[in-house]
Amino acid sequence: MNKYNLGKKIVVVGVSASGKSTFSRKLAEKTKLPVIHMDSIMWKPGWEYIGDEATTVKLDEESSKNGWIIEGYLTKSSRTFLFERADTIVYLDYSPLVSSMRYIIRWWKHRNDPRPELPGSPEKFSFKFLKLVWTKGETISLESFLRNVSDGKKIILKSPSEALDFLNSIQ
């Protein structure tokens, strides 16, 4: 038995390249819940963004289902309803060094062979994006949203070893 009552609707967020997809796949193995990758929702092949409105519509549809793990970058317009629907929010709040190194490794590994959740979109390296990862720029507004979430609903994991301990605690 584990100490967490995660429920059947789990959101996994964090800075880009923190390992949300990998963490979510491992969490899905434990919980038997399907994973919904935001990258699969938001991007068409060739890194063509479908837009905030279309993303929100698709995410509203997916999050209306009975059980799921939704992972990835959440548009500001979708955070409120998604956080309300979620039973648990897991925030991978890793150091800039960890996420930056993971970004570089991910780029190298998938520069020719795209990640499974992004068919047709090989990774591109960008110093501007690396700076965004290093400064945790995309999580500033996310953290203000998370401040309004009750402590019993959110789990903040500060390192990959904490995340592994968390996953290992789930039966």
Phi, psi and chi 1 to 4 in degrees:
 res  aa     phi    psi   chi1   chi2   chi3   chi4
   1 MET       -  140.1 -169.4   74.4 -179.4      -
   2 ASN  -104.4  165.7   63.7   69.5      -      -
   3 LYS   -85.7   -1.9   65.1 -179.5 -178.9  175.7
   4 TYR  -105.4  135.0  -60.0  102.5      -      -
   5 ASN  -106.6   89.1 -180.0   12.7      -      -
   6 LEU   -78.1  -22.4  -60.2  175.5      -      -
   7 GLY    76.8 -164.9      -      -      -      -
   8 LYS  -112.4    4.0  -67.3 -174.2  179.9 -118.3
   9 LYS  -132.9  107.6  -62.9  178.6  178.5 -177.4
  10 ILE  -124.4  133.2  -56.5  167.2      -      -
  11 VAL  -109.6  134.3  174.0      -      -      -
  12 VAL  -119.6  118.9  178.2      -      -      -
  13 VAL  -127.4  168.6  -67.6      -      -      -
  14 GLY   158.8  175.4      -      -      -      -
  15 VAL   -64.4  154.1   71.2      -      -      -
  16 SER   -54.8  141.9  -73.0      -      -      -
  17 ALA    71.5   12.7      -      -      -      -
  18 SER   -76.3  -16.6   56.8      -      -      -
  19 GLY   109.1   25.0      -      -      -      -
  20 LYS   -60.7  -42.9  -62.2  177.1  -62.4  -65.8
  21 SER   -65.8  -47.4  -64.0      -      -      -
  22 THR   -63.5  -46.3  -58.7      -      -      -
  23 PHE   -58.1  -44.9  175.5   88.3      -      -
  24 SER   -66.2  -38.0  -64.7      -      -      -
  25 ARG   -63.1  -41.6  -77.9 -170.1  -78.5  -88.5
  26 LYS   -67.9  -38.5  -69.3  176.3 -179.2  175.0
  27 LEU   -65.0  -37.6 -176.0   58.2      -      -
  28 ALA   -64.0  -37.2      -      -      -      -
  29 GLU   -60.5  -37.6  -71.5  173.6   15.8      -
  30 LYS   -76.9  -40.6  -60.1  -86.3 -170.0  167.0
  31 THR   -95.0  -15.8   62.1      -      -      -
  32 LYS    65.4   23.0  -53.8  -58.2 -176.8 -142.4
  33 LEU   -94.2  147.2  -66.4  168.6      -      -
  34 PRO   -74.4  147.0   27.5  -33.5      -      -
  35 VAL   -98.1  133.5  178.0      -      -      -
  36 ILE  -114.4  115.3  -59.8  162.2      -      -
  37 HIS   -90.5  123.4  -59.8  -81.0      -      -
  38 MET   -59.0  -34.9  -74.6  -57.5  -61.0      -
  39 ASP   -59.1  -36.5  -76.1  -18.9      -      -
  40 SER   -69.1  -31.3  -64.5      -      -      -
  41 ILE   -76.7  -44.2  -70.7  175.8      -      -
  42 MET   -82.7  -25.6  -61.6  168.8   69.0      -
  43 TRP  -119.8  135.8  -59.8  102.5      -      -
  44 LYS   -92.3  163.3  -67.9 -179.4 -176.8  177.9
  45 PRO   -51.7  144.0  -29.1   37.4      -      -
  46 GLY    84.0   18.4      -      -      -      -
  47 TRP    59.4   39.9  -68.4  103.3      -      -
  48 GLU   -91.7  112.7 -177.7 -176.9  -21.6      -
  49 TYR   -75.7  132.7 -178.9   52.5      -      -
  50 ILE   -80.7  -12.4   66.4  169.2      -      -
  51 GLY   103.1  155.7      -      -      -      -
  52 ASP   -61.6  -43.4  -72.7   -5.1      -      -
  53 GLU   -64.5  -47.5 -173.3  175.8  -33.3      -
  54 ALA   -65.2  -37.4      -      -      -      -
  55 THR   -62.5  -44.9  -62.2      -      -      -
  56 THR   -63.5  -41.4  -59.9      -      -      -
  57 VAL   -62.0  -47.2  167.6      -      -      -
  58 LYS   -65.0  -40.8  -76.6 -174.9  168.0 -171.8
  59 LEU   -68.4  -36.5 -171.7   54.4      -      -
  60 ASP   -61.1  -43.0  179.9   46.7      -      -
  61 GLU   -64.1  -48.8 -178.9 -178.0  -52.2      -
  62 GLU   -64.2  -40.6  -69.6  -66.9  -28.0      -
  63 SER   -79.5   -3.8   65.3      -      -      -
  64 SER   -84.2   -9.0  -65.4      -      -      -
  65 LYS   -74.7  170.7  -64.5  176.9 -179.4  174.5
  66 ASN   -71.9  -36.1  -72.9  -27.3      -      -
  67 GLY  -151.3  141.4      -      -      -      -
  68 TRP  -171.0  163.4   38.5 -103.0      -      -
  69 ILE  -122.3  115.6  -62.3  169.1      -      -
  70 ILE  -105.4  124.2  -65.5  175.5      -      -
  71 GLU  -128.2  145.6   69.3   81.0   22.5      -
  72 GLY   127.7 -169.4      -      -      -      -
  73 TYR   -72.8  129.4  175.3   80.1      -      -
  74 LEU  -106.9  129.2  -56.9  175.6      -      -
  75 THR   -62.9  149.0   57.7      -      -      -
  76 LYS   -57.3  -36.1  -68.6  174.7 -173.1  170.4
  77 SER   -68.5  -19.5   59.9      -      -      -
  78 SER  -101.6  -12.7   63.9      -      -      -
  79 ARG   -61.6  -44.0  -71.1  178.5 -172.6  157.6
  80 THR   -59.6  -54.9  -59.2      -      -      -
  81 PHE   -68.8  -33.9   75.2   81.1      -      -
  82 LEU   -70.4  -42.3 -170.6   58.4      -      -
  83 PHE   -65.0  -34.2  -75.4    5.3      -      -
  84 GLU   -67.8  -38.2  -73.8  173.0   -0.7      -
  85 ARG   -76.4  -26.1  -69.2  176.9 -174.2  173.6
  86 ALA   -71.1  142.5      -      -      -      -
  87 ASP   -82.4  -34.1  -61.5  -43.7      -      -
  88 THR  -142.5  141.7  -57.4      -      -      -
  89 ILE  -120.7  121.2  -59.6  163.9      -      -
  90 VAL  -105.3  123.6  178.3      -      -      -
  91 TYR  -110.7  114.8  177.5   29.6      -      -
  92 LEU   -85.2   96.1  -57.7 -177.0      -      -
  93 ASP  -103.7   66.7 -173.3   19.5      -      -
  94 TYR   -84.6  164.2  -62.2  169.5      -      -
  95 SER   -66.0  153.7   75.1      -      -      -
  96 PRO   -57.2  -34.3  -25.4   34.3      -      -
  97 LEU   -63.8  -45.0 -178.6   59.4      -      -
  98 VAL   -61.3  -50.8  167.9      -      -      -
  99 SER   -67.3  -37.0  -64.0      -      -      -
 100 SER   -66.3  -43.1  -65.0      -      -      -
 101 MET   -63.3  -40.5  -70.8  -57.5  -63.0      -
 102 ARG   -65.2  -35.2  -74.0 -177.9  169.1 -167.1
 103 TYR   -62.9  -46.7  168.7   61.5      -      -
 104 ILE   -63.3  -43.3  -67.3  166.9      -      -
 105 ILE   -63.9  -43.1  -68.5  165.8      -      -
 106 ARG   -62.9  -43.8 -179.4  175.6   80.4 -175.3
 107 TRP   -59.0  -48.3  161.0   73.3      -      -
 108 TRP   -61.2  -45.8 -176.0 -101.8      -      -
 109 LYS   -67.6  -35.4 -177.9  177.6  177.5 -176.3
 110 HIS  -115.6   22.2  -64.7  -72.0      -      -
 111 ARG   -70.4  -25.5   67.8 -167.0 -172.6  -74.5
 112 ASN  -114.3  -28.3  -64.9  -39.9      -      -
 113 ASP  -118.0   99.5 -176.2   26.3      -      -
 114 PRO   -58.8  154.4  -20.2   30.5      -      -
 115 ARG   -62.5  152.5  -67.9 -178.3  -81.4  149.4
 116 PRO   -57.0  -33.7  -14.8   19.7      -      -
 117 GLU   -82.4   -1.4   62.4  -87.9   13.9      -
 118 LEU  -132.7   57.4  -80.4  163.9      -      -
 119 PRO   -59.5  137.2   20.0  -27.9      -      -
 120 GLY    81.4    7.6      -      -      -      -
 121 SER  -132.7   80.6  -60.4      -      -      -
 122 PRO   -62.6  152.8   12.8  -17.0      -      -
 123 GLU   -66.0  142.6  -68.5  -68.8  -32.4      -
 124 LYS  -118.8  139.4  -62.4  177.5 -178.1  178.5
 125 PHE   -90.8  138.8 -177.9   81.5      -      -
 126 SER  -145.4  126.5  159.8      -      -      -
 127 PHE   -64.9  -32.7  -78.9  107.1      -      -
 128 LYS   -63.2  -43.0 -178.2  178.4  177.5 -177.9
 129 PHE   -69.7  -38.5 -167.5   74.2      -      -
 130 LEU   -59.2  -40.7  178.9   59.8      -      -
 131 LYS   -63.2  -40.7 -179.1 -179.0  177.0 -173.5
 132 LEU   -61.8  -41.8 -176.2   70.3      -      -
 133 VAL   -65.1  -46.8  171.3      -      -      -
 134 TRP   -61.6  -42.0 -179.4  -97.4      -      -
 135 THR   -85.5   -3.8   60.8      -      -      -
 136 LYS    56.5   32.9  -63.2  173.9   81.0  171.5
 137 GLY   -57.9  -35.3      -      -      -      -
 138 GLU   -78.6   -8.1   62.1 -169.2   -9.8      -
 139 THR  -100.5   -1.9   61.4      -      -      -
 140 ILE   -59.7  -52.2  -66.2  167.9      -      -
 141 SER   -71.4  -31.2   66.1      -      -      -
 142 LEU   -61.4  -43.4  173.3   65.3      -      -
 143 GLU   -64.5  -33.9  -72.4  178.8   -4.9      -
 144 SER   -68.0  -36.1   68.0      -      -      -
 145 PHE   -63.4  -43.6  -94.9   84.7      -      -
 146 LEU   -66.0  -27.8  -74.9  169.7      -      -
 147 ARG   -61.8  -26.0  -80.4 -167.7  -81.2  -78.4
 148 ASN   -91.0    2.4  -63.7  -40.9      -      -
 149 VAL   -95.9  134.7  174.0      -      -      -
 150 SER   -60.4  146.2   69.2      -      -      -
 151 ASP   -60.4  -31.2  -73.2  -19.4      -      -
 152 GLY   -70.6  -13.9      -      -      -      -
 153 LYS  -100.8  -15.9 -170.3  173.1 -176.8  172.2
 154 LYS  -117.4  147.2   65.1 -175.2  168.0 -171.3
 155 ILE  -126.2  122.2  -62.0  167.1      -      -
 156 ILE  -108.4  120.6  -60.3  173.1      -      -
 157 LEU  -110.0  123.1  -57.7  171.6      -      -
 158 LYS   -94.3   -7.2  -64.0  -65.4 -130.6  175.8
 159 SER  -157.7  160.7   69.2      -      -      -
 160 PRO   -58.7  -33.5  -27.6   36.5      -      -
 161 SER   -69.6  -36.4   61.3      -      -      -
 162 GLU   -63.4  -40.2  -85.3 -171.3   24.0      -
 163 ALA   -63.5  -41.3      -      -      -      -
 164 LEU   -64.9  -43.2 -176.7   59.3      -      -
 165 ASP   -60.4  -42.5  -71.4  -14.5      -      -
 166 PHE   -59.6  -50.0  170.6   82.7      -      -
 167 LEU   -62.3  -39.9  -71.2  167.5      -      -
 168 ASN   -68.1  -21.3  -73.0  -24.0      -      -
 169 SER   -80.8  -11.9   74.7      -      -      -
 170 ILE   -92.0  125.7  -62.1  170.1      -      -
 171 GLN   -90.9      -  -57.7  -62.8  -37.7      -
